[in-house]
Amino acid sequence: MSHVQVEAPRRVGARRWLTLVLLAFAQFMLIVDITVVQVALPSIGDDLGLERAALTWVVTTYTLVFGGLMIFGGRLADLLGARRTLLAGLTVFTLASLASGLAQNAEVLITGRAGQGIGAALMSPAALSILTTTFHGRERNRALGVWAAIGGAGAAIGVLLSGVLTAGPGWQWVFYVNVPIGVVILVLIPRLVGSDGARERQNLDVSGALLVTAATAALIYGLVHAGDAGWGSVGTLTAIGGAVLGYGAFVLTEAKVAVPLMRPQTLARRPVVSGTFLMLLATGVLLGLFFVTSLYFQHVLGFSALKTGLLFLPVALAITLGAQLAAHLISRVGGRVIAVASFALVAGGAAMLTQVSPGDGVTMSVLPGFVIAALGLGPVFVTATTTTLANVPAAESGVASGVVNTFHELGGSIGVAVVSTIAAASLSRAGAPDIGGFTDAYLAMAVAAAGAALVALVLVPAGKPQAVAGHGHGHGHGHGHGH
C-alpha cells in the first residue's frame, strides 16, 4: 500500500501533515454539507415553494445517499485505489454542488443533493483509508482525533456558515462555496498522495449497495410520511414494511455474494457493533437537535438566518471541546466510561430543552441545554471511531470504518426524519406556532440518549484502545498490550 519514500524524514513528516490538512478539509466539506442547509431551509422553502416533507428531503437525501453508498465507496477504494476513488468522488461532489446552487425547483435541488451524496460516499472512505495508511501508532490516534473532531465541529460550523451565507449572498452560496475548495483539493492531492498502482480485478457487490440504500430510503420515506399521514397510514406502513424487507434481502444477498459489501463476521465483531451503535445515536440526536432548534429559532422566535447561525457558535465550540477532551482521555480511562458519561450529559441537556418557552430569553431557555448536549456528543464520535478501529484487524479497518461512517450518515437521516415527524404539527401550523411539537421532539431525544447510555454500559468494549492501535491485532475486547 504505502510506498516508502526515501526522502528526508522532516519533509516526509511535513508532507504527511499537509496531506492530513487537505483530507480533513475534504471531509470537513462533506460534513458541513450535512447541516449547511439547516438554517437556509426557510429561505429555500420560500424561494422554491417547498412543503415540510420536501424540506426534510433536502436535508435527508444527501445523508441517505452518502450513508447508503459509503461502504460501496470503501470497497471501490480498496479495489481501484484510494487516490483514484477520492479524486473521482471529489469531481462528482464539486459538480453536484454547482448544480444544487443553480437549482430552480425541488426536483433539481434534491437530485443535486443526491449527486453530492454519491461524491461524498466515494470521498470519505477513500480519505480515511489514505489517512490510516499514512499514519501509524500514536500519530494515527492523533490524526483520527483530528478527523473525529472535524465530524462534530463541521456539523455545527455548517449551521453557522449557513446563516452567514443565507443572510449575505443568498442560500445558493451554501452550495457554491464547495466549488473553489473542491478545485483546490483536486489540484493538490495528486502531488501529495502517491499513486495507487495496479489493482487486481475483483467483483463489486453493486446489488448489496443498492439494496441497503433503497431500504434506508424507504425507511426515511416512511418516517417523513408519518408526520403528515400518521403512523398507521397505508403509505407509512408500506414504506416501513418495504424497508424491513429490503434489509432482509440485503442480509441474504451478503451471505451469497463472493465478495460481500459487509462481511457478516466484520459486522458481528463487538467493537464494530458498539461503534455503529454509538455513531447511529450520536448523529441522530445531533442532527435532530440542529434541525428542530434551527426551525424553532426561525419559525417560533422569528430570528434571522444570521442570528440563528451565530447562536450555533457556542454549540460548535462545545462539540469541538468535547471531542478534544475525549481524544486526550480515551487512552487513560477507556471508551466505555467516556461513552456512558457522554450520553448521560446529552440526555441531561436534551431534558433541559423540553422546558423551552418562547417567552423566555434564548440565552437562558435554549442555549444551556443545547450546549450541554453538544458537549456530550463530541466525545461519542471520537469513542465510536477510536474503539472500533483499535479493535479490528488491520485488513478489515477499511470495511469497519466504512460501516461505522455509514451509520454516521444514516443516523443523521433517520434522526432528522424522526424529529421532523414528531415536530410536524408545530412545523406546519401557520399563524401562532404551537411549541408542543418542539418539546416532544426534545423529549424523544433525551429518552434516546438516556437509553444509549445504558446500552453503552454493556456494549462498548472495556479497556483502553491506545495500546492496540498501530499493531493491527484484532483483540475482541481491546485489552491490548498496556504500555
C-alpha positions as CSV (number, residue, x, y, z in Angstrom):
1,M,0.0,0.0,0.0
2,S,2.3,2.8,1.3
3,H,5.4,3.4,-0.8
4,V,8.4,4.0,1.3
5,Q,9.8,7.3,0.0
6,V,13.5,7.8,0.6
7,E,13.2,11.4,1.5
8,A,14.4,13.5,4.4
9,P,12.2,12.4,7.3
10,R,11.3,16.0,8.0
11,R,10.0,16.6,4.5
12,V,8.0,13.4,4.7
13,G,6.6,14.5,8.0
14,A,5.6,17.9,6.7
15,R,4.0,16.3,3.7
16,R,2.1,13.9,5.8
17,W,0.6,16.6,8.0
18,L,-0.2,18.7,4.9
19,T,-2.0,15.6,3.5
20,L,-3.9,15.4,6.7
21,V,-4.9,19.0,6.4
22,L,-6.2,18.6,2.9
23,L,-8.1,15.3,3.6
24,A,-9.5,17.0,6.7
25,F,-10.7,19.9,4.6
26,A,-12.3,17.5,2.1
27,Q,-14.1,15.6,5.0
28,F,-15.0,19.0,6.5
29,M,-16.8,20.0,3.3
30,L,-18.7,16.7,3.3
31,I,-19.8,17.1,7.0
32,V,-20.6,20.8,6.6
33,D,-22.9,19.9,3.8
34,I,-25.0,17.7,6.1
35,T,-26.0,20.7,8.2
36,V,-25.3,23.6,6.0
37,V,-28.9,23.6,4.6
38,Q,-30.5,23.6,8.0
39,V,-30.6,27.3,8.6
40,A,-31.1,28.0,4.9
41,L,-34.3,25.8,4.9
42,P,-36.9,28.5,5.5
43,S,-35.3,30.6,2.7
44,I,-35.0,27.7,0.3
45,G,-38.6,26.8,1.1
46,D,-39.8,30.3,0.4
47,D,-37.8,30.7,-2.8
48,L,-38.7,27.3,-4.3
49,G,-42.1,26.9,-2.6
50,L,-41.4,23.7,-0.7
51,E,-43.5,22.0,2.0
52,R,-42.2,20.4,5.2
53,A,-41.8,16.9,3.6
54,A,-39.8,18.4,0.6
55,L,-37.6,20.4,3.1
56,T,-36.9,17.2,5.1
57,W,-35.8,15.5,1.8
58,V,-33.4,18.4,1.1
59,V,-31.7,17.5,4.4
60,T,-32.0,13.7,4.3
61,T,-31.3,12.9,0.6
62,Y,-27.7,13.9,1.0
63,T,-27.1,11.9,4.1
64,L,-29.1,9.0,2.8
65,V,-27.2,8.5,-0.4
66,F,-23.9,9.3,1.4
67,G,-24.6,6.7,4.0
68,G,-26.2,4.2,1.7
69,L,-23.3,4.1,-0.7
70,M,-20.4,4.7,1.7
71,I,-19.4,1.0,2.1
72,F,-19.6,0.6,-1.7
73,G,-17.3,3.6,-1.8
74,G,-15.0,1.9,0.7
75,R,-14.9,-1.2,-1.4
76,L,-14.1,0.8,-4.5
77,A,-11.3,2.5,-2.7
78,D,-9.9,-1.0,-1.8
79,L,-10.2,-2.2,-5.4
80,L,-9.4,0.8,-7.6
81,G,-7.1,2.5,-5.1
82,A,-7.9,5.2,-2.5
83,R,-6.4,8.1,-4.5
84,R,-8.4,7.4,-7.7
85,T,-11.6,7.0,-5.7
86,L,-11.0,10.2,-3.8
87,L,-10.4,12.2,-6.9
88,A,-13.5,10.7,-8.7
89,G,-15.7,11.4,-5.7
90,L,-14.3,15.0,-5.4
91,T,-15.1,15.7,-9.0
92,V,-18.7,14.4,-8.7
93,F,-19.2,16.3,-5.4
94,T,-18.0,19.6,-6.8
95,L,-20.2,19.4,-9.9
96,A,-23.2,18.3,-7.9
97,S,-22.7,21.3,-5.5
98,L,-22.7,23.6,-8.5
99,A,-26.0,22.0,-9.8
100,S,-27.6,22.4,-6.3
101,G,-26.8,26.1,-6.2
102,L,-28.3,26.6,-9.7
103,A,-31.5,24.7,-8.8
104,Q,-34.8,26.4,-9.6
105,N,-37.1,23.8,-8.2
106,A,-37.3,21.0,-5.7
107,E,-36.6,18.2,-8.2
108,V,-33.3,19.7,-9.3
109,L,-32.2,20.6,-5.8
110,I,-32.9,17.1,-4.4
111,T,-31.2,15.5,-7.4
112,G,-28.2,17.8,-6.8
113,R,-28.2,16.7,-3.2
114,A,-28.2,13.1,-4.2
115,G,-25.2,13.8,-6.5
116,Q,-23.4,15.4,-3.6
117,G,-24.1,12.2,-1.6
118,I,-22.6,10.0,-4.3
119,G,-19.5,12.1,-4.4
120,A,-19.2,12.1,-0.6
121,A,-19.7,8.3,-0.4
122,L,-16.6,7.9,-2.7
123,M,-14.5,10.6,-1.0
124,S,-15.0,9.9,2.7
125,P,-13.8,6.3,3.0
126,A,-11.0,6.9,0.5
127,A,-9.8,9.8,2.5
128,L,-9.9,7.8,5.7
129,S,-8.1,4.9,4.0
130,I,-5.3,7.3,2.9
131,L,-5.1,8.6,6.4
132,T,-4.8,5.2,8.1
133,T,-2.0,4.1,5.7
134,T,-0.2,7.4,6.0
135,F,0.0,7.5,9.9
136,H,0.9,4.8,12.4
137,G,0.8,4.2,16.1
138,R,0.2,7.2,18.3
139,E,0.4,9.6,15.3
140,R,-2.6,7.7,13.8
141,N,-4.6,8.2,17.0
142,R,-3.9,11.9,16.9
143,A,-4.8,12.0,13.2
144,L,-8.0,10.1,13.9
145,G,-8.7,12.5,16.8
146,V,-8.5,15.4,14.3
147,W,-10.7,13.5,11.9
148,A,-13.4,12.8,14.5
149,A,-13.4,16.4,15.8
150,I,-14.0,17.6,12.3
151,G,-17.0,15.4,12.1
152,G,-18.6,17.1,15.1
153,A,-17.4,20.6,14.6
154,G,-18.1,20.5,10.9
155,A,-21.7,19.8,11.6
156,A,-22.0,22.9,13.8
157,I,-19.9,25.1,11.6
158,G,-22.2,24.1,8.8
159,V,-25.1,25.7,10.6
160,L,-23.1,28.9,11.3
161,L,-21.8,29.1,7.7
162,S,-25.4,28.6,6.5
163,G,-26.6,31.6,8.5
164,V,-23.9,33.8,7.2
165,L,-24.3,32.8,3.6
166,T,-28.1,32.8,3.6
167,A,-28.2,36.2,5.2
168,G,-25.5,37.5,2.8
169,P,-25.3,36.4,-0.9
170,G,-28.2,34.0,-0.6
171,W,-28.8,30.3,0.1
172,Q,-27.4,29.3,-3.2
173,W,-23.9,30.1,-1.9
174,V,-24.3,27.3,0.7
175,F,-23.6,25.1,-2.3
176,Y,-21.4,27.3,-4.5
177,V,-18.8,27.6,-1.7
178,N,-17.8,24.0,-2.2
179,V,-16.7,24.6,-5.8
180,P,-13.4,26.6,-5.3
181,I,-12.5,24.4,-2.3
182,G,-13.1,21.2,-4.4
183,V,-10.9,22.5,-7.2
184,V,-8.0,23.4,-4.9
185,I,-8.1,19.9,-3.3
186,L,-8.3,18.3,-6.8
187,V,-5.1,20.1,-7.8
188,L,-3.1,19.4,-4.7
189,I,-4.0,15.8,-3.7
190,P,-2.2,14.2,-6.7
191,R,1.0,16.0,-5.7
192,L,0.9,14.8,-2.1
193,V,-0.5,11.3,-2.2
194,G,1.4,8.6,-4.1
195,S,-0.4,6.9,-7.0
196,D,-2.4,3.7,-6.3
197,G,-0.5,1.3,-8.6
198,A,-2.2,-1.6,-10.4
199,R,-5.1,-3.4,-8.7
200,E,-6.3,-6.9,-9.2
201,R,-9.8,-7.2,-10.7
202,Q,-12.4,-8.2,-8.1
203,N,-16.2,-8.3,-8.2
204,L,-18.1,-5.4,-6.8
205,D,-21.3,-6.0,-4.8
206,V,-23.5,-3.4,-6.6
207,S,-26.7,-5.2,-5.7
208,G,-25.8,-5.0,-2.0
209,A,-25.1,-1.3,-2.2
210,L,-28.3,-0.6,-4.0
211,L,-30.4,-2.7,-1.6
212,V,-29.1,-1.1,1.6
213,T,-29.6,2.4,0.1
214,A,-33.1,1.6,-1.2
215,A,-34.1,0.0,2.1
216,T,-33.0,3.1,4.1
217,A,-34.7,5.4,1.6
218,A,-37.9,3.5,2.2
219,L,-37.4,3.7,5.9
220,I,-36.9,7.5,5.8
221,Y,-39.8,8.0,3.4
222,G,-42.0,6.1,5.9
223,L,-40.8,8.2,8.8
224,V,-41.3,11.5,6.9
225,H,-44.7,10.4,5.6
226,A,-45.8,9.5,9.1
227,G,-45.5,13.2,10.0
228,D,-48.3,14.1,7.6
229,A,-50.4,11.0,7.3
230,G,-49.9,9.4,10.7
231,W,-48.0,6.2,11.8
232,G,-50.9,3.9,11.0
233,S,-51.5,5.2,7.4
234,V,-51.1,2.8,4.5
235,G,-48.2,4.8,3.0
236,T,-46.2,4.8,6.2
237,L,-46.7,1.1,6.9
238,T,-46.0,0.1,3.3
239,A,-42.7,2.1,3.3
240,I,-41.5,0.8,6.6
241,G,-42.5,-2.7,5.7
242,G,-40.6,-2.3,2.4
243,A,-37.6,-1.1,4.4
244,V,-37.7,-4.2,6.6
245,L,-37.9,-6.5,3.5
246,G,-35.1,-4.6,1.8
247,Y,-32.8,-5.1,4.8
248,G,-33.7,-8.7,4.9
249,A,-32.9,-9.1,1.2
250,F,-29.6,-7.3,1.9
251,V,-28.6,-9.8,4.6
252,L,-29.5,-12.7,2.3
253,T,-27.5,-11.2,-0.6
254,E,-24.5,-10.7,1.6
255,A,-24.5,-14.3,2.6
256,K,-24.4,-15.4,-1.0
257,V,-22.1,-13.0,-2.8
258,A,-18.5,-13.9,-3.4
259,V,-17.2,-10.5,-2.2
260,P,-19.9,-9.0,0.0
261,L,-20.1,-5.4,0.9
262,M,-20.3,-6.1,4.6
263,R,-18.8,-9.3,5.8
264,P,-21.1,-10.8,8.4
265,Q,-18.1,-11.6,10.6
266,T,-16.9,-8.0,10.5
267,L,-20.4,-6.8,11.3
268,A,-20.7,-9.2,14.2
269,R,-17.5,-8.1,15.9
270,R,-18.3,-6.4,19.1
271,P,-16.2,-3.3,18.5
272,V,-18.0,-2.8,15.2
273,V,-21.4,-3.3,16.7
274,S,-20.6,-0.8,19.5
275,G,-19.1,1.7,17.1
276,T,-22.1,1.6,14.8
277,F,-24.5,1.9,17.7
278,L,-22.7,5.0,19.1
279,M,-22.5,6.6,15.7
280,L,-26.1,6.0,14.8
281,L,-27.4,7.5,18.0
282,A,-25.0,10.4,18.3
283,T,-25.6,11.7,14.8
284,G,-29.3,11.0,15.0
285,V,-29.5,13.1,18.2
286,L,-27.1,15.8,16.9
287,L,-28.8,16.4,13.6
288,G,-32.2,16.1,15.2
289,L,-31.3,18.8,17.7
290,F,-29.9,21.0,14.9
291,F,-33.0,20.6,12.7
292,V,-35.5,21.3,15.5
293,T,-33.6,24.1,17.1
294,S,-32.9,25.9,13.8
295,L,-36.6,25.8,12.9
296,Y,-37.5,26.8,16.5
297,F,-35.3,29.9,16.3
298,Q,-36.6,30.9,12.9
299,H,-40.3,29.8,12.9
300,V,-41.2,30.4,16.6
301,L,-38.8,33.1,17.7
302,G,-38.6,34.8,14.3
303,F,-34.8,35.0,14.3
304,S,-32.9,35.8,11.0
305,A,-30.7,33.2,9.4
306,L,-27.6,35.1,10.5
307,K,-28.7,35.3,14.2
308,T,-29.6,31.6,14.1
309,G,-26.2,30.7,12.7
310,L,-24.4,32.8,15.3
311,L,-26.4,31.1,18.1
312,F,-24.9,27.8,16.9
313,L,-21.4,29.1,17.5
314,P,-21.2,28.1,21.2
315,V,-22.6,24.7,20.2
316,A,-19.8,24.2,17.6
317,L,-17.2,25.1,20.3
318,A,-18.8,22.7,22.8
319,I,-18.7,19.8,20.3
320,T,-15.1,20.5,19.4
321,L,-14.1,20.9,23.1
322,G,-15.8,17.6,23.9
323,A,-14.1,15.7,21.1
324,Q,-10.7,17.1,22.1
325,L,-11.2,16.1,25.7
326,A,-12.2,12.6,24.7
327,A,-9.2,12.3,22.4
328,H,-6.9,13.0,25.4
329,L,-8.8,11.0,27.9
330,I,-9.7,7.9,25.9
331,S,-6.2,6.2,26.3
332,R,-6.4,6.8,30.1
333,V,-10.0,5.8,31.0
334,G,-11.1,3.7,28.0
335,G,-14.0,4.2,25.6
336,R,-16.8,2.7,27.8
337,V,-16.5,5.3,30.6
338,I,-16.5,8.1,28.0
339,A,-19.5,6.8,26.0
340,V,-21.7,6.3,29.1
341,A,-20.8,9.7,30.7
342,S,-21.2,11.5,27.4
343,F,-24.7,10.1,26.6
344,A,-25.8,10.9,30.2
345,L,-24.7,14.5,29.6
346,V,-26.6,14.6,26.3
347,A,-29.7,13.2,28.0
348,G,-29.5,16.0,30.6
349,G,-29.0,18.7,28.0
350,A,-32.0,17.5,25.9
351,A,-34.1,17.2,29.1
352,M,-33.4,20.9,29.8
353,L,-34.6,21.7,26.3
354,T,-38.0,20.2,27.0
355,Q,-38.6,23.3,29.2
356,V,-38.2,25.9,26.4
357,S,-40.8,28.6,26.1
358,P,-41.0,31.4,23.5
359,G,-41.4,33.9,26.3
360,D,-38.0,33.2,27.9
361,G,-34.8,34.7,26.6
362,V,-33.0,32.3,24.3
363,T,-29.7,32.5,26.3
364,M,-31.4,31.2,29.3
365,S,-34.0,28.8,27.9
366,V,-32.4,27.2,24.8
367,L,-28.6,27.6,24.9
368,P,-27.7,26.0,28.2
369,G,-29.3,22.7,27.4
370,F,-28.2,22.8,23.8
371,V,-24.5,23.5,24.7
372,I,-24.5,20.7,27.4
373,A,-26.0,18.2,24.9
374,A,-23.3,19.3,22.3
375,L,-20.5,18.9,24.9
376,G,-21.7,15.3,25.4
377,L,-22.0,14.5,21.7
378,G,-18.4,15.4,20.7
379,P,-16.8,12.6,22.7
380,V,-19.2,10.0,21.4
381,F,-17.9,10.5,17.8
382,V,-14.2,10.1,19.0
383,T,-15.1,7.0,21.0
384,A,-17.0,5.3,18.2
385,T,-14.2,5.7,15.7
386,T,-11.3,5.0,18.1
387,T,-12.7,2.0,19.9
388,T,-13.7,0.4,16.6
389,L,-10.5,0.9,14.6
390,A,-8.3,-0.1,17.6
391,N,-10.1,-3.4,18.0
392,V,-10.4,-4.9,14.5
393,P,-7.7,-6.5,12.3
394,A,-5.8,-4.1,10.0
395,A,-7.1,-5.9,7.0
396,E,-10.7,-5.1,8.0
397,S,-10.1,-1.5,9.0
398,G,-11.4,-0.1,5.7
399,V,-14.6,-2.0,5.9
400,A,-15.0,-1.4,9.6
401,S,-14.6,2.4,9.3
402,G,-16.9,2.3,6.3
403,V,-19.6,0.5,8.4
404,V,-19.2,3.0,11.3
405,N,-19.3,6.0,9.0
406,T,-22.3,4.6,7.2
407,F,-24.2,4.7,10.4
408,H,-22.9,8.2,10.9
409,E,-24.8,9.3,7.9
410,L,-27.8,7.0,8.2
411,G,-28.2,8.1,11.9
412,G,-28.4,11.7,10.7
413,S,-31.0,10.9,8.1
414,I,-33.1,8.9,10.4
415,G,-32.8,11.4,13.3
416,V,-33.9,14.3,11.1
417,A,-36.8,12.3,9.7
418,V,-38.0,11.2,13.2
419,V,-37.8,14.7,14.8
420,S,-39.3,16.3,11.7
421,T,-42.3,13.9,12.1
422,I,-42.6,14.4,15.9
423,A,-42.5,18.2,15.5
424,A,-44.6,18.1,12.3
425,A,-47.7,19.6,13.9
426,S,-45.8,22.6,15.1
427,L,-43.8,23.0,11.9
428,S,-46.8,23.1,9.5
429,R,-49.1,25.2,11.6
430,A,-49.4,28.7,10.2
431,G,-50.0,31.7,12.4
432,A,-49.3,31.3,16.1
433,P,-46.8,28.4,16.3
434,D,-47.5,25.8,18.9
435,I,-44.3,24.6,20.6
436,G,-45.7,21.2,21.8
437,G,-44.1,19.5,18.8
438,F,-40.7,21.0,19.6
439,T,-40.8,20.0,23.2
440,D,-42.0,16.5,22.2
441,A,-39.0,16.2,19.8
442,Y,-36.6,17.3,22.6
443,L,-38.1,14.8,25.0
444,A,-37.7,12.0,22.4
445,M,-34.0,12.9,22.1
446,A,-33.5,13.0,25.9
447,V,-35.0,9.5,26.2
448,A,-32.9,8.2,23.2
449,A,-29.7,9.5,24.8
450,A,-30.5,8.1,28.3
451,G,-31.3,4.7,26.7
452,A,-28.0,4.9,24.7
453,A,-26.0,5.5,28.0
454,L,-27.5,2.2,29.4
455,V,-26.7,0.2,26.3
456,A,-23.2,1.7,26.1
457,L,-22.5,0.4,29.6
458,V,-22.9,-3.1,28.3
459,L,-21.9,-2.9,24.7
460,V,-18.8,-0.7,24.4
461,P,-15.6,-2.8,24.9
462,A,-13.9,-2.2,28.2
463,G,-10.2,-1.4,28.3
464,K,-8.1,1.3,26.7
465,P,-7.8,1.5,22.9
466,Q,-4.5,3.3,22.8
467,A,-2.4,0.1,23.3
468,V,-3.8,-1.8,20.3
469,A,-3.8,0.9,17.7
470,G,-0.9,0.5,15.3
471,H,-0.4,-3.2,16.0
472,G,-3.3,-4.2,13.9
473,H,-4.2,-7.2,16.1
474,G,-7.9,-7.9,16.5
475,H,-8.5,-8.1,20.2
476,G,-12.1,-9.0,20.8
477,H,-12.2,-6.9,24.0
478,G,-9.5,-4.3,23.4
479,H,-7.2,-5.2,26.3
480,G,-4.2,-4.8,24.1
481,H,-0.7,-4.6,25.5
482,G,-0.7,-2.0,28.2
483,H,2.1,0.4,27.5
